[in-house]
Amino acid sequence: MSSAFVTRFAPSPTGRLHRGHAFSALTAFDAARRAGGRFILRIEDIDTVRCREEFEAAIYDDLAWLGLTWEQPVRRQSQHMADYAAALDRLAAGGFLYRCFKTRKEVLEDIGRAPHGPTEAFRGGPLPPAQEDERLAAGAPFAWRLSLEAALGAVGHDLSFLEEGSGPGGETGLIAVQPQAAGDVVLARKDLGVAYHLAVVVDDDLQGVTHIIRGEDLFEAAHIQRVLQALLGLPAPVYRHHRLLLADDGRRLAKRDQAETLADIRARWISPKAVRAQLGFA
């Protein structure tokens, strides 16, 4: 198998998989097979509040039922927190992070006061040293945020990534990175330890992922993730975002909306072959 093409499917075990997950997993699996490459399954379980072992077990069961195979062992993010802490330390040492003590309500209020209104992303900065020391001494909670200003000052404004699929607006080809819409994203919290953007960038590099195949709802995430890759000196993968499956009411399938799960489909004795055919896979 070729290491020139490595892709992955990386679900979070916060519920049962539905047809949208199946479509994304099959898209990545089929692309790896066609390229003679490698397909990796990764469990993104850093959200210790919502992730459940039974959902993780169900992921393996559902994907095997669909006919997918993957490399072993499966990387579980919760077992690799030291990798994320090391990346966080590198960013902090470079002066790219600051402690943000604002509550979610305060952040939303700041966004509402931004020059362009509530569509503006949050941009902040560190407290004066004396105030920060006082907050830390009092045990006040905080989040580590990326200083986008410092980050762009270091990597420049000419970053890009290659999109072989398309974004929600049909974006394709060489895409100029525009991370302003993300603002000063949270990279770590006390309750989660590390946030999605940093964990996924570290994982993709450590696992040698060359092609990131995922839904177009994550297209905007590629912009800030490309900045993190540049700050950490990591290679840029190729992106291939795909369309989303929609429910009858036009909304995308989602766990929170209680979309029909693969377990529900299996309970109706529908074959995996029929499900793959319905999704456009032989």
VOBA-1610 file (N, C-alpha, C; in pm, whole numbers, padded with zeros to 5 digits, always signed):
BEGIN
Met+00084-00120+00000Met+00000+00000+00000Met+00088+00125+00000Ser+00040+00227-00066Ser+00120+00348-00080Ser+00105+00441+00040Ser+00219+00496+00084Ser+00214+00596+00190Ser+00200+00735+00130Ala+00193+00743-00005Ala+00176+00872-00071Ala+00031+00920-00061Phe-00058+00830-00024Phe-00199+00867-00007Phe-00248+00803+00122Val-00267+00885+00223Val-00316+00839+00352Val-00432+00927+00393Thr-00545+00868+00418Thr-00659+00945+00462Thr-00721+00879+00584Arg-00822+00947+00639Arg-00878+00897+00766Arg-01025+00934+00779Phe-01090+00860+00866Phe-01225+00893+00913Phe-01212+00907+01063Ala-01258+01019+01118Ala-01229+01050+01258Ala-01356+01092+01332Pro-01442+00997+01367Pro-01565+01031+01438Pro-01543+01052+01587Ser-01636+01123+01649Ser-01639+01139+01794Ser-01746+01046+01850Pro-01714+00970+01952Pro-01812+00875+02008Pro-01910+00943+02103Thr-01990+01033+02047Thr-02089+01106+02126Thr-02231+01064+02091Gly-02244+00961+02010Gly-02374+00911+01969Gly-02356+00806+01862Arg-02466+00751+01813Arg-02459+00648+01709Arg-02440+00712+01572Leu-02371+00642+01483Leu-02348+00690+01348Leu-02478+00687+01267His-02491+00784+01175His-02605+00787+01084His-02555+00780+00939Arg-02646+00794+00843Arg-02609+00780+00702Arg-02507+00885+00659Gly-02511+01003+00718Gly-02412+01105+00686Gly-02271+01061+00722His-02257+00998+00839His-02128+00943+00877His-02086+00832+00780Ala-02181+00748+00745Ala-02151+00638+00653Ala-02101+00691+00519Phe-02165+00796+00470Phe-02124+00855+00342Phe-01981+00908+00351Ser-01948+00978+00460Ser-01814+01033+00475Ser-01709+00924+00489Ala-01740+00822+00570Ala-01645+00712+00589Ala-01622+00637+00458Leu-01729+00610+00386Leu-01716+00538+00259Leu-01643+00621+00154Thr-01665+00752+00156Thr-01595+00840+00062Thr-01444+00833+00084Ala-01402+00840+00210Ala-01259+00833+00241Ala-01204+00694+00212Phe-01277+00591+00251Phe-01232+00453+00231Phe-01218+00422+00081Asp-01316+00465+00003Asp-01313+00440-00141Asp-01198+00516-00208Ala-01172+00639-00162Ala-01062+00717-00219Ala-00928+00649-00191Ala-00910+00598-00070Ala-00785+00530-00037Ala-00769+00403-00120Arg-00878+00331-00137Arg-00872+00206-00215Arg-00837+00235-00361Arg-00898+00338-00418Arg-00872+00372-00558Arg-00728+00419-00578Ala-00672+00486-00477Ala-00536+00538-00487Ala-00430+00436-00446Gly-00476+00318-00401Gly-00382+00220-00350Gly-00315+00268-00223Gly-00387+00350-00148Gly-00331+00411-00028Gly-00381+00348+00100Arg-00371+00423+00208Arg-00403+00373+00341Arg-00525+00448+00397Phe-00608+00373+00468Phe-00725+00429+00534Phe-00710+00408+00684Ile-00723+00518+00759Ile-00704+00516+00903Ile-00836+00553+00971Leu-00867+00484+01078Leu-00979+00521+01164Leu-00921+00581+01291Arg-00971+00698+01329Arg-00926+00765+01451Arg-01048+00799+01535Ile-01038+00780+01665Ile-01148+00812+01756Ile-01115+00944+01825Glu-01195+01046+01799Glu-01172+01178+01857Glu-01258+01192+01983Asp-01198+01150+02094Asp-01273+01139+02219Asp-01220+01231+02328Ile-01176+01352+02289Ile-01125+01445+02390Ile-01236+01508+02474Asp-01358+01502+02424Asp-01472+01556+02501Asp-01516+01449+02600Thr-01454+01451+02718Thr-01481+01346+02816Thr-01621+01354+02875Val-01688+01468+02857Val-01824+01484+02910Val-01924+01409+02824Arg-01909+01414+02692Arg-02009+01360+02600Arg-01971+01225+02540Cys-01844+01190+02539Cys-01801+01065+02476Cys-01833+00946+02565Arg-01871+00836+02503Arg-01908+00716+02576Arg-01842+00593+02512Glu-01800+00500+02597Glu-01737+00377+02547Glu-01833+00297+02459Glu-01962+00298+02496Glu-02057+00221+02416Glu-02074+00277+02275Phe-02059+00409+02262Phe-02067+00469+02129Phe-01943+00436+02047Glu-01828+00430+02112Glu-01705+00391+02042Glu-01717+00248+01991Ala-01765+00158+02075Ala-01783+00019+02032Ala-01880+00010+01915Ala-01984+00094+01918Ala-02082+00093+01811Ala-02023+00144+01680Ile-01929+00238+01688Ile-01862+00287+01567Ile-01791+00173+01496Tyr-01713+00096+01571Tyr-01643-00018+01511Tyr-01742-00116+01448Asp-01850-00143+01520Asp-01949-00240+01474Asp-02017-00192+01346Asp-02059-00064+01345Asp-02129-00010+01228Asp-02039-00005+01105Leu-01914+00038+01122Leu-01824+00049+01008Leu-01787-00088+00953Ala-01769-00186+01042Ala-01741-00322+00995Ala-01862-00377+00920Trp-01981-00346+00969Trp-02104-00390+00901Trp-02112-00333+00760Leu-02063-00209+00742Leu-02062-00146+00610Leu-01957-00206+00517Gly-01865-00284+00573Gly-01763-00348+00492Gly-01629-00276+00495Leu-01612-00181+00585Leu-01487-00108+00594Leu-01385-00185+00678Thr-01260-00171+00643Thr-01149-00223+00723Thr-01052-00108+00746Trp-00974-00117+00853Trp-00883-00008+00886Trp-00761-00063+00958Glu-00659+00022+00965Glu-00534-00019+01029Glu-00551-00025+01181Gln-00471-00113+01240Gln-00467-00125+01386Gln-00328-00088+01436Pro-00314-00034+01556Pro-00423+00000+01647Pro-00491+00132+01609Val-00611+00150+01655Val-00684+00275+01633Val-00633+00379+01732Arg-00604+00497+01683Arg-00559+00606+01770Arg-00680+00668+01838Arg-00675+00670+01971Arg-00779+00736+02050Arg-00716+00861+02112Gln-00774+00975+02084Gln-00714+01101+02127Gln-00692+01107+02277Ser-00782+01050+02355Ser-00772+01058+02501Ser-00645+00992+02554Gln-00581+00909+02473Gln-00460+00840+02515Gln-00333+00914+02475His-00348+01030+02414His-00231+01100+02360His-00229+01247+02398Met-00275+01278+02517Met-00281+01417+02559Met-00142+01481+02567Ala-00039+01402+02593Ala+00097+01456+02600Ala+00140+01515+02465Asp+00095+01455+02355Asp+00129+01508+02222Asp+00070+01647+02203Tyr-00053+01665+02248Tyr-00118+01795+02232Tyr-00058+01898+02326Ala-00022+01854+02447Ala+00040+01945+02543Ala+00174+01996+02489Ala+00249+01908+02423Ala+00378+01947+02366Ala+00359+02052+02256Ala+00258+02033+02172Ala+00230+02132+02067Ala+00185+02264+02128Leu+00103+02257+02232Leu+00057+02378+02300Leu+00175+02453+02360Asp+00268+02379+02419Asp+00387+02442+02477Asp+00470+02513+02370Arg+00480+02453+02253Arg+00556+02516+02144Arg+00490+02646+02100Leu+00359+02646+02092Leu+00288+02767+02053Leu+00301+02876+02159Ala+00294+02834+02285Ala+00308+02930+02394Ala+00448+02990+02395Ala+00549+02905+02375Ala+00687+02954+02374Ala+00712+03052+02260Gly+00637+03035+02150Gly+00651+03126+02036Gly+00575+03256+02053Gly+00501+03268+02162Gly+00424+03390+02186Gly+00294+03396+02109Phe+00239+03279+02072Phe+00119+03277+01989Phe-00009+03251+02070Leu+00003+03234+02201Leu-00113+03206+02285Leu-00128+03312+02392Tyr-00249+03326+02442Tyr-00272+03409+02561Tyr-00385+03348+02642Arg-00384+03377+02771Arg-00490+03329+02860Arg-00609+03423+02848Cys-00724+03364+02822Cys-00848+03441+02812Cys-00939+03400+02928Phe-00971+03496+03013Phe-01051+03469+03131Phe-01200+03500+03109Lys-01236+03542+02990Lys-01373+03581+02963Lys-01466+03460+02961Thr-01587+03480+03009Thr-01689+03376+03000Thr-01745+03374+02859Arg-01819+03269+02826Arg-01881+03263+02694Arg-01975+03382+02672Lys-02046+03421+02776Lys-02136+03536+02764Lys-02058+03662+02733Glu-01946+03682+02800Glu-01865+03801+02775Glu-01807+03800+02634Val-01768+03682+02587Val-01716+03672+02451Val-01823+03710+02350Leu-01945+03659+02369Leu-02055+03693+02279Leu-02085+03842+02281Glu-02077+03902+02398Glu-02100+04046+02409Glu-01992+04123+02333Asp-01868+04077+02344Asp-01759+04142+02271Asp-01778+04130+02121Ile-01822+04013+02077Ile-01846+03993+01934Ile-01957+04086+01886Gly-02062+04102+01967Gly-02172+04191+01931Gly-02130+04336+01919Arg-02023+04374+01990Arg-01975+04511+01984Arg-01869+04533+01877Ala-01834+04424+01803Ala-01732+04436+01700Ala-01778+04530+01590Pro-01684+04590+01514Pro-01720+04689+01412Pro-01823+04642+01310His-01818+04513+01278His-01911+04461+01177His-02025+04381+01239Gly-02042+04392+01369Gly-02157+04328+01431Gly-02132+04184+01469Pro-02240+04110+01498Pro-02230+03976+01555Pro-02170+03870+01463Thr-02148+03904+01334Thr-02085+03806+01246Thr-01933+03809+01263Glu-01881+03908+01332Glu-01737+03920+01353Glu-01688+03814+01452Ala-01571+03757+01428Ala-01514+03659+01521Ala-01449+03731+01638Phe-01432+03657+01747Phe-01373+03716+01867Phe-01225+03742+01848Arg-01183+03860+01883Arg-01041+03895+01886Arg-01013+03960+02020Gly-00915+03911+02090Gly-00884+03964+02222Gly-00736+03981+02243Gly-00692+03956+02365Gly-00551+03968+02398Gly-00532+03943+02547Pro-00409+03933+02590Pro-00382+03903+02731Pro-00416+04020+02821Leu-00445+03988+02946Leu-00463+04092+03047Leu-00327+04153+03082Pro-00325+04272+03138Pro-00200+04324+03192Pro-00144+04225+03293Pro-00011+04211+03303Pro+00050+04108+03389Pro-00003+04107+03532Ala-00021+04224+03592Ala-00067+04228+03732Ala-00207+04171+03744Gln-00296+04205+03651Gln-00432+04153+03654Gln-00433+04003+03629Glu-00349+03958+03537Glu-00344+03815+03507Glu-00295+03738+03630Asp-00192+03788+03694Asp-00140+03721+03814Asp-00247+03714+03923Glu-00325+03821+03934Glu-00431+03823+04035Glu-00537+03718+04003Arg-00575+03708+03877Arg-00675+03608+03838Arg-00623+03466+03861Leu-00497+03444+03825Leu-00439+03310+03843Leu-00430+03274+03991Ala-00392+03370+04073Ala-00381+03344+04216Ala-00516+03310+04277Ala-00622+03367+04220Ala-00757+03341+04270Ala-00816+03212+04212Gly-00742+03147+04123Gly-00790+03022+04064Gly-00896+03040+03958Ala-00899+03158+03895Ala-01000+03185+03793Ala-00979+03096+03671Pro-01085+03040+03616Pro-01070+02955+03496Pro-01035+03039+03374Phe-00963+02978+03281Phe-00926+03049+03159Phe-00912+02949+03045Ala-00910+03002+02924Ala-00884+02921+02804Ala-00760+02976+02736Trp-00683+02888+02678Trp-00571+02930+02594Trp-00625+02961+02455Arg-00610+03084+02412Arg-00655+03124+02279Arg-00535+03154+02190Leu-00551+03125+02063Leu-00451+03161+01964Leu-00462+03310+01934Ser-00351+03381+01941Ser-00349+03521+01899Ser-00334+03523+01748Leu-00442+03548+01678Leu-00436+03547+01532Leu-00343+03656+01481Glu-00341+03768+01550Glu-00251+03876+01509Glu-00105+03831+01514Ala-00066+03767+01624Ala+00072+03719+01636Ala+00099+03607+01536Ala+00001+03520+01515Ala+00018+03407+01423Ala+00041+03456+01281Leu-00043+03548+01235Leu-00028+03597+01098Leu+00098+03681+01083Gly+00140+03745+01192Gly+00266+03818+01188Gly+00384+03726+01166Ala+00371+03600+01211Ala+00480+03504+01197Ala+00475+03428+01065Val+00357+03390+01022Val+00347+03306+00901Val+00313+03386+00776Gly+00274+03512+00794Gly+00240+03594+00679Gly+00096+03576+00635His+00059+03648+00532His-00080+03647+00484His-00094+03576+00350Asp+00008+03499+00311Asp+00005+03435+00179Asp-00009+03284+00187Leu-00056+03233+00299Leu-00077+03089+00311Leu-00191+03044+00221Ser-00185+02918+00181Ser-00293+02862+00099Ser-00301+02712+00126Phe-00408+02652+00078Phe-00419+02506+00082Phe-00486+02459-00047Leu-00459+02335-00083Leu-00513+02279-00207Leu-00644+02207-00176Glu-00748+02248-00242Glu-00881+02187-00228Glu-00914+02109-00354Glu-00919+01976-00341Glu-00951+01890-00454Glu-01100+01862-00465Gly-01174+01890-00357Gly-01319+01877-00362Gly-01379+02014-00382Ser-01471+02050-00294Ser-01526+02186-00302Ser-01585+02225-00167Gly-01576+02353-00138Gly-01636+02406-00018Gly-01784+02432-00039Pro-01852+02484+00062Pro-01996+02507+00051Pro-02035+02609-00056Gly-01941+02695-00093Gly-01967+02793-00199Gly-01905+02754-00330Gly-01866+02627-00344Gly-01803+02580-00468Gly-01654+02607-00475Glu-01593+02650-00364Glu-01450+02682-00363Glu-01368+02557-00396Thr-01274+02571-00487Thr-01190+02458-00525Thr-01058+02510-00577Gly-00959+02419-00589Gly-00827+02459-00635Gly-00742+02514-00522Leu-00654+02606-00553Leu-00567+02666-00453Leu-00645+02775-00380Ile-00663+02756-00250Ile-00746+02845-00169Ile-00657+02932-00080Ala-00672+03063-00092Ala-00600+03155-00004Ala-00657+03144+00137Val-00569+03130+00235Val-00612+03114+00373Val-00665+03247+00427Gln-00786+03241+00481Gln-00850+03358+00540Gln-00905+03320+00677Pro-00818+03319+00778Pro-00859+03270+00910Pro-00931+03374+00995Gln-00952+03493+00941Gln-01013+03599+01021Gln-01152+03561+01070Ala-01222+03479+00993Ala-01357+03439+01033Ala-01355+03353+01159Ala-01242+03289+01187Ala-01230+03206+01307Ala-01188+03288+01427Gly-01114+03396+01402Gly-01069+03480+01512Gly-00966+03412+01600Asp-00963+03453+01725Asp-00871+03394+01823Asp-00935+03268+01881Val-00916+03157+01812Val-00982+03033+01851Val-00926+02980+01982Val-01010+02908+02056Val-00967+02839+02177Val-00890+02713+02137Leu-00772+02695+02193Leu-00692+02576+02165Leu-00685+02481+02283Ala-00722+02529+02401Ala-00724+02442+02519Ala-00812+02503+02626Arg-00879+02417+02701Arg-00959+02458+02816Arg-00927+02365+02932Lys-00958+02413+03050Lys-00934+02331+03168Lys-01019+02205+03165Asp-01146+02216+03118Asp-01235+02100+03123Asp-01208+01999+03012Leu-01151+02043+02900Leu-01126+01953+02788Leu-00977+01925+02768Gly-00891+02010+02821Gly-00748+01991+02804Gly-00699+02045+02671Val-00757+02002+02562Val-00718+02050+02430Val-00843+02061+02345Ala-00842+02154+02252Ala-00957+02175+02164Ala-00934+02108+02028Tyr-01042+02096+01954Tyr-01043+02022+01827Tyr-00935+02066+01730His-00925+02197+01704His-00834+02244+01600His-00690+02198+01622Leu-00643+02208+01744Leu-00504+02169+01771Leu-00488+02018+01767Ala-00580+01946+01828Ala-00569+01800+01833Ala-00568+01740+01693Val-00655+01788+01606Val-00665+01727+01473Val-00541+01757+01389Val-00483+01875+01405Val-00361+01909+01332Val-00245+01820+01377Val-00232+01801+01508Val-00126+01716+01562Val-00145+01571+01517Asp-00267+01521+01527Asp-00296+01383+01490Asp-00267+01356+01343Asp-00315+01445+01257Asp-00296+01423+01114Asp-00148+01417+01078Asp-00067+01500+01143Asp+00077+01496+01117Asp+00139+01367+01170Leu+00109+01332+01294Leu+00170+01213+01353Leu+00129+01085+01281Gln+00010+01085+01222Gln-00037+00966+01151Gln-00004+00970+01002Gly+00066+01073+00958Gly+00108+01081+00819Gly-00005+01101+00720Val-00113+01166+00763Val-00228+01188+00675Val-00190+01287+00565Thr-00209+01246+00442Thr-00177+01331+00327Thr-00300+01396+00266His-00416+01332+00282His-00541+01381+00223His-00650+01380+00329Ile-00705+01498+00355Ile-00813+01510+00452Ile-00945+01515+00377Ile-01021+01409+00392Ile-01149+01394+00322Ile-01259+01402+00426Arg-01344+01503+00416Arg-01447+01525+00517Arg-01556+01614+00459Gly-01663+01636+00536Gly-01776+01713+00489Gly-01745+01861+00470Glu-01820+01923+00380Glu-01796+02064+00349Glu-01829+02156+00466Asp-01897+02105+00568Asp-01924+02187+00686Asp-01796+02219+00763Leu-01688+02145+00734Leu-01560+02170+00799Leu-01463+02245+00708Phe-01513+02296+00596Phe-01425+02368+00503Phe-01360+02488+00570Glu-01438+02565+00645Glu-01382+02685+00709Glu-01276+02650+00811Ala-01286+02532+00871Ala-01187+02490+00970Ala-01049+02475+00908Ala-01045+02446+00778Ala-00915+02428+00712Ala-00831+02555+00718His-00895+02670+00722His-00820+02796+00723His-00737+02811+00850Ile-00801+02794+00964Ile-00727+02810+01090Ile-00634+02692+01113Gln-00671+02574+01066Gln-00583+02458+01082Gln-00458+02473+00997Arg-00471+02537+00882Arg-00351+02562+00798Arg-00257+02659+00869Val-00310+02756+00942Val-00226+02848+01019Val-00150+02771+01127Leu-00220+02682+01198Leu-00155+02603+01302Leu-00047+02513+01244Gln-00073+02455+01129Gln+00028+02372+01064Gln+00154+02453+01036Ala+00136+02575+00987Ala+00250+02660+00955Ala+00327+02699+01081Leu+00255+02733+01187Leu+00320+02772+01312Leu+00402+02658+01371Leu+00353+02535+01355Leu+00420+02417+01412Leu+00519+02354+01315Gly+00531+02412+01196Gly+00624+02358+01097Gly+00582+02225+01039Leu+00453+02204+01025Leu+00400+02077+00976Leu+00365+02088+00828Pro+00375+01979+00754Pro+00339+01984+00611Pro+00190+02006+00592Ala+00155+02066+00481Ala+00014+02092+00450Ala-00046+01973+00376Pro-00151+01913+00429Pro-00218+01805+00356Pro-00303+01862+00243Val-00347+01774+00156Val-00444+01810+00053Val-00583+01793+00113Tyr-00673+01887+00084Tyr-00809+01879+00137Tyr-00904+01837+00025Arg-01003+01759+00064Arg-01105+01714-00031Arg-01238+01711+00042His-01305+01826+00048His-01433+01833+00117His-01544+01784+00024His-01641+01718+00082His-01750+01661+00003His-01885+01715+00049Arg-01985+01691-00032Arg-02120+01738+00000Arg-02172+01667+00124Leu-02274+01727+00183Leu-02338+01669+00300Leu-02469+01602+00260Leu-02501+01495+00329Leu-02634+01436+00310Leu-02735+01520+00388Leu-02851+01542+00329Leu-02953+01625+00392Leu-03076+01542+00426Ala-03145+01583+00531Ala-03271+01521+00568Ala-03381+01570+00475Asp-03498+01515+00487Asp-03610+01553+00401Asp-03646+01700+00414Asp-03617+01759+00532Asp-03651+01900+00552Asp-03539+01993+00505Gly-03434+01936+00444Gly-03326+02017+00390Gly-03212+02042+00487Arg-03229+02003+00612Arg-03121+02021+00708Arg-03023+01904+00698Arg-02896+01932+00732Arg-02799+01824+00728Arg-02827+01725+00841Leu-02793+01601+00816Leu-02814+01498+00918Leu-02723+01527+01037Ala-02777+01516+01156Ala-02699+01545+01276Ala-02747+01460+01393Lys-02653+01424+01480Lys-02688+01346+01599Lys-02788+01420+01686Arg-02765+01552+01700Arg-02851+01629+01791Arg-02995+01635+01744Asp-03018+01614+01613Asp-03153+01615+01559Asp-03213+01475+01553Gln-03142+01380+01615Gln-03188+01242+01622Gln-03214+01182+01483Ala-03115+01205+01395Ala-03124+01145+01261Ala-03126+00993+01273Glu-03190+00928+01178Glu-03196+00783+01179Glu-03055+00725+01179Thr-03027+00639+01272Thr-02893+00585+01286Thr-02874+00459+01202Leu-02749+00420+01186Leu-02722+00295+01117Leu-02777+00177+01196Ala-02780+00191+01328Ala-02841+00086+01411Ala-02989+00072+01379Asp-03058+00186+01359Asp-03199+00183+01321Asp-03217+00113+01186Ile-03128+00145+01093Ile-03136+00087+00959Ile-03112-00063+00966Arg-03015-00104+01045Arg-02985-00246+01058Arg-03101-00320+01123Ala-03170-00256+01215Ala-03284-00318+01283Ala-03399-00344+01186Arg-03401-00270+01074Arg-03505-00290+00973Arg-03461-00393+00868Trp-03351-00461+00898Trp-03299-00568+00813Trp-03262-00521+00673Ile-03221-00397+00662Ile-03169-00346+00534Ile-03023-00388+00525Ser-02981-00437+00411Ser-02847-00491+00398Ser-02745-00379+00382Pro-02621-00405+00423Pro-02517-00305+00402Pro-02494-00275+00254Lys-02513-00377+00170Lys-02500-00355+00026Lys-02602-00253-00023Ala-02724-00263+00029Ala-02827-00169-00011Ala-02797-00027+00037Val-02742-00015+00157Val-02707+00115+00210Val-02594+00177+00128Arg-02492+00096+00096Arg-02383+00148+00014Arg-02433+00192-00122Ala-02520+00115-00182Ala-02575+00151-00313Ala-02655+00281-00305Gln-02734+00295-00200Gln-02812+00417-00182Gln-02723+00539-00169Leu-02605+00520-00110Leu-02512+00630-00092Leu-02419+00650-00212Gly-02432+00566-00311Gly-02353+00584-00434Gly-02226+00503-00439Phe-02217+00397-00358Phe-02097+00314-00357Phe-02134+00169-00390Ala-02054+00109-00475Ala-02082-00028-00518Ala-02053-00124-00403
//
